[in-house]
């Protein structure tokens, strides 16, 4: 609210356009900001601490949510998993770093595929399975195999993202795939999805690391697109923490 009110005042004082931007939309345009040229339609995999969604982007500012998490977001699963492992916060980068020195096939953790909606996600079971697994280990065993545990846990989380994203692109006839959000910086997700896109003939839009986490540039780029379409916001605009991507106020 502080930031929103500041920008309203700044727009009034400088006679500049005032444009409200959905935060998730900002992440999408953070990826677009990284590209020299884009074409539609695109299947966007949006992955962060609070969101895990598959979105069909048919054109600028035109979205259709085709899948989303039913419980924990993948970034939340990484953070909670890191806490169980005694690591710091945010947990995603720490697990990613340790996983690069471990064996991703040493341990098996569950992959939730959800038959009733093949594009939805669920990560609460993965987190619970890690908790149960760790309860069976001594402190010495956990420390000895920490890299392997991180690698196996990360593989389980990322594999579901890759499989469902490729499946969505095939189902909706999109020839392009993109990722956005803080977890888009994950090294395994970036490399695995790039490999899958190459194997299945999809163009892959990869965001620069600087535009994965929250930043002002991504919001500005989304706002610019609204201006290009002749759209501005009313000064009565409020902040909506739970606003969905396809909603506008």
Secondary structure, 3 states (H helix, E strand, C coil): CHHHHHHHHHHHHHCCCCCCCCHHHHHHHHHHHCCCCCCCCEEEEEECCCCEEEEEEEECCEEEEEEEECCCCHHHHHHHHHHHCCCCCCHHHHHHHHHCCCCCCCCCCCCCCCCCCCCCECCHHHHHHHHHHHHCCCHHHHHHCHHHHHHHHHHHHHHHHHHHHHHHHHHHCCCEEEEECHHHHCHHHHHHHHHHHHHHCCEEECCCHHHCCCCHHHHHHHHHHHHHCCCCCCCCCCCCCCCCCCCCC
